[in-house]
């Protein structure tokens, strides 16, 4: 079963759609309610952050 089918990421447990919470960097399955980790790619900046961490020093 594909974890991404063009509609959005799918739950690896049941195949249901995942609801993304960018503030918490977490996803929860809409069907089985199991939380799934939302891993960032190496070097990827967090989606929600304080802009002070990106300023030049």
HELIX and SHEET records of a PDB file:
HELIX    1   1 UNK A   51  UNK A   54  5                                   4    
SHEET    1   A 3 UNK A  18  UNK A  21  0                                        
SHEET    2   A 3 UNK A  26  UNK A  29 -1                                        
SHEET    3   A 3 UNK A  35  UNK A  37 -1                                        
END                                                                             
